[in-house]
């Protein structure tokens, strides 16, 4: 039995990983993260499994994680602008 977790998987990478585990037991699991929704649907138990769609953090929580300890108003303003541009974390 195994549990494998792979972060930020792209389509070409998934094809390689999938081919290595095509004949594995149903008690084994592979968990992956991706930003490509159609790929997540395809990878999820052969297209009919569960896909968890994560939301970004709110502005305050994103600032706490990305820029801990910022005290300067100038830096805080710049960090807030950066997080808005990136749509949070």
C-alpha positions in Angstrom: 0.0 0.0 0.0 1.1 3.5 -0.6 0.0 7.2 -0.5 1.8 9.6 -2.8 1.3 13.4 -2.7 2.5 15.4 -5.7 2.2 19.2 -5.8 1.6 21.5 -8.9 1.2 18.7 -11.5 1.1 19.6 -15.2 -0.5 17.4 -17.9 2.8 15.9 -19.2 4.0 15.0 -15.7 0.7 13.3 -14.9 0.9 11.1 -17.9 4.3 9.8 -16.8 3.2 9.3 -13.2 -0.1 7.6 -14.3 1.7 5.2 -16.6 3.9 4.0 -13.7 0.9 3.1 -11.5 -1.7 1.8 -14.0 -1.8 -1.7 -12.6 -1.7 -0.8 -8.9 -4.2 -1.9 -6.2 -7.3 0.1 -5.5 -6.2 0.5 -1.9 -3.4 2.7 -3.0 -3.8 6.5 -3.4 -2.2 9.4 -5.3 -3.1 12.9 -4.2 -2.1 15.7 -6.5 -2.6 19.5 -6.7 -2.9 21.3 -10.0 -4.1 24.6 -11.3 -5.6 22.9 -14.4 -9.3 22.1 -13.6 -9.9 19.8 -16.6 -6.8 17.8 -15.6 -8.0 17.5 -12.0 -11.3 16.1 -13.3 -9.5 13.6 -15.5 -7.2 12.4 -12.8 -9.9 12.0 -10.2 -10.7 8.3 -10.2 -10.7 8.1 -14.0 -12.9 11.1 -14.4 -15.7 10.4 -11.9 -14.1 11.0 -8.5 -13.9 13.9 -6.1 -12.1 17.1 -6.9 -11.6 19.6 -4.0 -11.4 23.2 -5.3 -9.5 25.4 -2.9 -10.2 29.1 -2.5 -7.5 31.7 -1.9 -7.1 33.2 1.5 -8.6 36.5 2.4 -6.3 39.6 2.3 -5.6 39.7 6.1 -4.7 36.0 6.3 -2.6 36.2 3.1 -0.6 39.1 4.6 0.0 37.2 7.8 1.5 34.3 5.9 3.4 36.1 3.1 4.8 39.0 5.0 5.0 38.2 8.7 6.4 41.0 10.9 6.2 43.9 8.4 6.1 47.1 10.4 6.8 49.8 7.8 3.6 51.4 6.3 5.4 51.6 2.9 6.2 47.9 2.9 2.7 47.1 4.1 1.1 49.1 1.3 3.4 47.4 -1.2 2.7 43.9 0.1 -1.0 44.5 0.0 -0.8 45.7 -3.6 1.2 42.6 -4.5 -1.3 40.2 -2.9 -4.2 41.9 -4.6 -2.4 41.5 -8.0 -1.8 37.8 -7.2 -5.4 37.3 -5.9 -4.2 36.3 -2.4 -2.5 33.1 -1.5 
